[in-house]
């Protein structure tokens, strides 16, 4: 039997968090949530050993397309409020709630010479920059950042044109940006703050971005139509203090307004 290409990411992950027997939940989640959500799922399963959680990580556009084509899922955590609203209007998901917030981060290789200290230095000749594709959330947020900087007299449009001239790749997943940096295929990249973690320590360095121009990324959470009733309990767990503490440790912020 040949499996549809659309379902491969899900099926490849079914064995990662699946104790024998019990209820199975399938969670579709943005790839930027990979490490954090795996830890949250393990924590939940410690208290609920009878529940099996299958995690399908992909870009938010891909996840939406899978749901629209009938891929089985119980919960969706997206990095793209636009596609979530589309799925909601199509009647494919319940009313979404804001689970998490994130922001952009400029990261450079630690061995980059000469070192880069500010975003204004991204325009220097020869520097290789990787950003997100404009069709995916991290790419859209990056262009919001550029637009804000271009309108700011401290930076201006000429600098942004120089920076845009340094772009060598536009990726469909934020994890692909990180991978290119770690492989030495790029000097700098614009990712999420949650991508700065122990796995990149000593290899990637975060450069501060002007806070007034750094857009806030939102991660809506929704139950998929036809989902298992058992998904309600895991959905509630995602918003509890224990789960939120894990997300915070991974660089995310709560979706609740302080």
C-alpha positions as CSV (number, residue, x, y, z in Angstrom):
1,X,0.0,0.0,0.0
2,X,1.4,3.4,-0.9
3,X,0.6,6.0,1.7
4,X,-0.5,9.5,0.6
5,X,2.4,12.0,0.8
6,X,0.2,14.3,2.8
7,X,0.0,12.0,5.7
8,X,3.6,10.9,6.0
9,X,4.7,13.5,8.6
10,X,1.9,12.3,10.9
11,X,2.6,8.6,10.5
12,X,6.3,9.0,11.0
13,X,5.6,10.4,14.5
14,X,3.0,8.0,15.7
15,X,5.5,5.9,17.6
16,X,7.3,8.7,19.4
17,X,4.9,9.1,22.4
18,X,2.7,6.0,22.3
19,X,2.4,3.6,25.3
20,X,0.5,0.4,24.7
21,X,-3.3,0.6,24.7
22,X,-5.6,3.4,25.8
23,X,-6.9,6.4,24.0
24,X,-5.0,8.0,21.1
25,X,-4.9,11.8,20.5
26,X,-3.5,13.4,17.4
27,X,-2.1,16.9,17.7
28,X,-1.2,19.0,14.7
29,X,1.4,21.7,15.7
30,X,3.6,24.3,14.1
31,X,7.2,23.1,13.7
32,X,8.5,25.9,16.0
33,X,6.7,24.1,18.9
34,X,8.6,20.8,18.4
35,X,10.8,20.6,21.5
36,X,8.4,22.4,23.9
37,X,5.3,20.4,22.9
38,X,7.1,17.1,23.1
39,X,8.1,17.9,26.7
40,X,4.5,19.0,27.5
41,X,3.1,15.8,26.0
42,X,5.5,13.7,28.0
43,X,4.5,15.5,31.2
44,X,0.8,14.9,30.4
45,X,1.4,11.2,29.7
46,X,3.2,10.8,33.1
47,X,-0.2,11.6,34.7
48,X,-2.3,9.9,32.0
49,X,-0.4,6.7,31.0
50,X,-3.6,5.4,29.2
51,X,-3.5,8.2,26.6
52,X,-1.3,8.1,23.6
53,X,-0.4,11.3,21.9
54,X,0.7,11.5,18.3
55,X,2.4,14.7,17.3
56,X,2.5,15.9,13.7
57,X,4.8,18.9,13.3
58,X,4.9,20.9,10.1
59,X,4.5,24.4,8.8
60,X,1.1,26.0,9.6
61,X,0.1,26.2,5.9
62,X,0.8,22.5,5.5
63,X,-1.1,21.6,8.7
64,X,-4.1,23.5,7.4
65,X,-4.0,21.8,4.1
66,X,-3.9,18.4,5.7
67,X,-7.0,19.2,7.8
68,X,-8.8,20.6,4.8
69,X,-8.1,17.3,2.9
70,X,-9.5,15.2,5.8
71,X,-6.3,14.1,7.7
72,X,-7.4,12.9,11.1
73,X,-6.6,15.3,14.0
74,X,-7.9,16.2,17.4
75,X,-6.2,19.4,18.2
76,X,-4.4,22.1,16.1
77,X,-1.8,24.5,17.4
78,X,-0.8,26.9,14.6
79,X,1.7,29.7,14.3
80,X,-0.6,31.4,11.7
81,X,-3.8,33.0,12.9
82,X,-4.8,33.7,9.3
83,X,-5.1,30.0,8.4
84,X,-6.8,29.3,11.7
85,X,-9.5,31.8,10.9
86,X,-9.8,30.2,7.5
87,X,-10.3,26.8,9.0
88,X,-12.8,28.2,11.5
89,X,-14.8,29.9,8.7
90,X,-14.9,26.5,6.9
91,X,-16.3,24.9,9.9
92,X,-13.3,22.5,10.3
93,X,-12.3,23.6,13.8
94,X,-14.0,25.0,16.9
95,X,-13.5,28.6,18.0
96,X,-9.8,29.1,18.6
97,X,-8.2,30.5,21.7
98,X,-4.8,32.1,22.0
99,X,-2.4,29.7,23.6
100,X,1.1,31.2,23.3
101,X,3.0,34.3,22.1
102,X,6.4,34.5,20.6
103,X,8.7,37.1,19.0
104,X,11.4,37.3,16.4
105,X,15.1,36.9,17.1
106,X,18.1,37.7,15.0
107,X,20.7,35.0,15.3
108,X,24.2,34.7,13.9
109,X,26.9,32.0,14.0
110,X,29.2,32.4,17.0
111,X,32.2,31.9,14.8
112,X,31.2,34.7,12.4
113,X,34.1,37.1,11.7
114,X,34.0,40.0,12.2
115,X,31.3,39.6,14.8
116,X,27.9,41.1,14.2
117,X,26.5,43.2,17.1
118,X,23.4,45.0,15.7
119,X,20.8,44.5,13.1
120,X,22.2,47.5,11.2
121,X,25.3,45.4,10.5
122,X,23.2,42.9,8.5
123,X,23.8,45.2,5.5
124,X,27.5,44.7,5.3
125,X,28.8,43.2,2.1
126,X,29.2,39.4,1.8
127,X,27.0,38.5,4.7
128,X,24.6,35.5,4.0
129,X,21.1,36.0,5.5
130,X,18.3,33.4,5.6
131,X,14.7,34.3,6.4
132,X,11.3,32.8,6.1
133,X,9.2,32.6,3.0
134,X,6.6,35.4,2.9
135,X,3.8,32.8,2.7
136,X,4.7,31.4,6.2
137,X,4.3,33.2,9.5
138,X,8.0,33.7,10.4
139,X,8.4,35.2,6.9
140,X,5.5,37.6,7.3
141,X,6.6,38.7,10.7
142,X,10.1,39.3,9.3
143,X,8.7,41.6,6.7
144,X,6.7,43.4,9.3
145,X,10.0,44.0,11.2
146,X,11.6,45.3,8.0
147,X,8.7,47.6,7.3
148,X,8.9,49.1,10.8
149,X,12.7,49.6,10.5
150,X,12.4,51.2,7.1
151,X,9.9,53.7,8.5
152,X,12.2,54.5,11.4
153,X,14.7,57.4,10.7
154,X,17.3,55.6,12.9
155,X,17.4,52.8,10.3
156,X,15.6,53.8,7.1
157,X,14.7,52.3,3.8
158,X,18.3,52.3,2.4
159,X,19.5,50.0,5.1
160,X,16.6,47.6,4.6
161,X,17.3,47.4,0.9
162,X,20.9,46.5,1.7
163,X,19.7,43.9,4.2
164,X,17.3,42.4,1.6
165,X,20.1,42.2,-0.8
166,X,21.9,39.8,1.5
167,X,19.1,37.2,1.6
168,X,20.3,34.0,0.1
169,X,17.4,31.7,1.0
170,X,13.7,32.0,2.1
171,X,12.6,28.9,3.9
172,X,9.2,27.4,4.5
173,X,9.9,26.3,8.0
174,X,11.7,28.2,10.8
175,X,13.6,25.0,11.7
176,X,15.2,25.0,8.2
177,X,16.6,28.5,8.9
178,X,18.2,27.2,12.1
179,X,19.6,24.2,10.3
180,X,21.3,26.3,7.6
181,X,23.0,28.3,10.3
182,X,24.2,25.3,12.1
183,X,25.5,23.7,8.9
184,X,27.4,26.9,8.1
185,X,25.4,27.6,5.0
186,X,24.4,31.0,6.3
187,X,25.8,33.7,8.6
188,X,22.6,35.1,10.1
189,X,18.9,34.3,10.2
190,X,15.7,35.7,11.6
191,X,13.9,33.0,13.6
192,X,11.7,33.0,16.8
193,X,13.0,33.6,20.3
194,X,11.9,30.1,21.1
195,X,14.5,28.8,18.7
196,X,17.3,30.0,20.9
197,X,17.7,27.0,23.1
198,X,20.4,24.6,24.7
199,X,20.8,22.8,21.3
200,X,22.1,26.0,19.7
201,X,24.1,27.3,22.7
202,X,27.7,28.0,21.8
203,X,26.9,27.8,18.1
204,X,24.4,30.6,17.6
205,X,24.3,34.0,19.2
206,X,21.2,36.2,19.6
207,X,21.5,39.9,18.6
208,X,18.9,42.2,20.2
209,X,16.2,43.6,17.9
210,X,14.5,47.0,18.5
211,X,11.6,46.1,20.7
212,X,9.3,48.7,19.2
213,X,9.6,47.0,15.8
214,X,9.6,43.4,16.8
215,X,6.1,42.0,16.0
216,X,4.3,39.6,18.4
217,X,3.7,36.1,17.0
218,X,0.4,34.4,18.1
219,X,-0.2,30.6,18.4
220,X,-3.9,29.8,18.4
221,X,-5.2,26.5,19.8
222,X,-8.4,24.8,18.5
223,X,-10.2,21.5,18.7
224,X,-10.7,20.0,15.2
225,X,-14.3,19.0,14.3
226,X,-15.0,15.4,15.0
227,X,-12.2,15.2,17.6
228,X,-12.2,12.7,20.4
229,X,-13.8,13.9,23.6
230,X,-10.5,13.0,25.3
231,X,-8.9,15.9,23.5
232,X,-10.7,18.3,25.9
233,X,-8.6,17.2,28.8
234,X,-5.3,17.6,27.0
235,X,-6.5,21.0,25.6
236,X,-7.1,22.1,29.2
237,X,-3.7,20.8,30.3
238,X,-2.0,22.9,27.6
239,X,-3.2,26.1,29.4
240,X,-2.5,24.9,33.0
241,X,0.5,26.4,35.0
242,X,2.6,23.2,34.6
243,X,2.4,23.2,30.8
244,X,2.8,27.0,30.6
245,X,5.9,26.7,32.7
246,X,7.4,24.3,30.1
247,X,6.5,26.6,27.2
248,X,8.0,29.5,29.1
249,X,11.3,27.6,29.6
250,X,11.4,27.1,25.9
251,X,11.1,30.8,25.1
252,X,7.3,31.2,24.6
253,X,5.0,33.5,26.6
254,X,1.5,32.8,27.7
255,X,-1.4,33.7,25.5
256,X,-3.2,35.2,28.5
257,X,-3.0,39.0,28.8
258,X,-1.0,39.8,32.0
